[in-house]
Structures are given as C-alpha cells and as structure tokens.
Amino acid sequence: MIVLIVLVGTGVTLFWPSNFSLQQTLESLKGTLSLKKEKVETKGLSIEEQVRFLADEKVINIASLEKSPQGFLTVKDKDGLVVIFSSGKELETQVRTLQTLLTKAKIEKRVVSLVDFRFEKLVVRYK
C-alpha cells in the first residue's frame, strides 16, 4: 500500500503541468456543469431587434412585427400564431416561456393561436 502511494505521488509530481491551476480548472468545470443560462446581451437593441435576435427561427418563424403606442409588440409567425410581448417585462423570460408553452402544446397535439404576455397571468388561446 505504501509503495502504491509513493508511486502515485512520484507520478503526479513528475507529470504535473507547470501552468496548471486547480482553482481555474474547478471554476471551468463548475461553469460547464452549471445549469444556469447565461444572460444574452441585448442592451442597446430596440424591442423589435431583441425579439428577432431571441426568437426568430429559434422559437417561431416571424412573418411580421408591429409595435403599438401602448408599449407592446405584436408578432405574427408564418403558421398564423400571434404573440403579444410586453415591453414592461423581461423579454428573455417571455421568449423562454413561449418556447416552453409551444413545446408543451406540441406534445399535447394542440395548436396555439394566441399568446399574450401583457397581463399578470399569461393568456393562451388554442385553435
């Protein structure tokens, strides 16, 4: 047993890289294994540009965007889905919720026709 410990210690000492940092390795591993999503940088973009960046061809295929004077954005996709995003709420959260909702509807074999984020509770209309 002692011989094995001496051999392992000698091997580690001989083959240990000189630029190896245990702290950096652990932080890198933690970042890789972390389930948290990194926040996407969309500051400086208009709400239309943000929606295109976050959702177009990833969650829905946008056919048209229309901004209202009341501060919301109506998005129509190529399949007839209408999504109303609120500018008063975090857009990334709305897009993730939309993706989850559409995935669940697809699993349940339901077709969503309207999703409205303007209210405290999500409004969903099915065909």
N, C-alpha and C positions, 0 to 999 in steps of 0.2 A: 504494500500500500504506500509506504514512504517512497519507494522507488518511482511509483507512478506519479506521485505529487511532484517529485524532483524533475522528472522528465517533462511533465506538462508545464511546470514553471520555467524550465530552460527553453522549451519550445516557444512559449509566449514571449519570453524575453528576447530571443533571437529573431523572431519573425514579427515583432510588434512594429508597425509603421511609425516613423518618426513624426509625421504630421497628423497622427490620429488624435482626435479629441472625443472623449467619451461623452461629454456634455453635448457637443454638436450632433453626434450620432444619435443620442437619445432624443433630442429635440426634433431631428429629422424624422425619426421613427414615429414619434408622437404626432407630428403633423400628417404623416402618411396614414396612420391608423385612425386619426380623428374623424368623426362622423359629421363635424360641423362643416357647413358650406361656407366657403369664403365669399365675402361680400363683393359683388361685381361693381366696379367703378362706373357710375353713370352720371356723376355730377357734371353740370355744365351742359347736359343734353336736354332738349325740350322733351315734354312728356311723349310726344309722338315718336321721337327718335329713341327714347328709352323703351317704349313698347316694341318698336321694331327690333331693337337690339336684344331684348329679353325674350320675346315671344315668337317673332316671325320665323316660320319654318322650324321652330323648335317645339312649340306647343300648338300653335294654329298657323294656318296659311292666310295671312292678311290680304284681303282684297281692297278694303278701304278704311280710312281713319277720318274721324270727324270730331273736332274739338268744339265743345259748347262754351258759351259765355259763363255758364254756371260753374265751370271748373271740372267737368268730367270729359272723358274721351270715349266715344263710341267706335268700336272696332267691329267690322264685319269680315268674316272669313269666306273663303271660296265655297264652303259647303253650306252657307246660309246661317251659320252661328253668329249671334250678335252678343258682344261682350262690352259692358259699360264699366270702364275703370274710373275710380275716384282719384282725383289729384290730392285729396286730403289724407290718403292712406299710403303706406309704403308700397310702391309698385312691385318690387320683387316678391313681397308676400302675396300680393294679389295674383301674380303670374304663377307662383308655386301652387296656390290654392286652385287656380284654374286648371293647371296640369293634373293635380290630384283628382279634381272633380271629373274631368274628361276621361281620365283613366278608369275611374270607378264606373262611370256611365257606360263605357265601352265593355267592361267586364259584365255589367248587368244587362247588356244589349239594349241600352236606352239611347235615344238621340236627344242631345241638348240643343235647344233653340235659342235660349237667352240666359246670360249670366250677368247679374247686376251687383256691383260692389259698392254702390253709393250709400247703402243703408247700413245700419249697425249689424244686421243679420244678412247673410248672403241670400240673394233672390235667384232662384233657378227655375227655368221653365223648360219642360220636355215636350217633344213632338208627340 
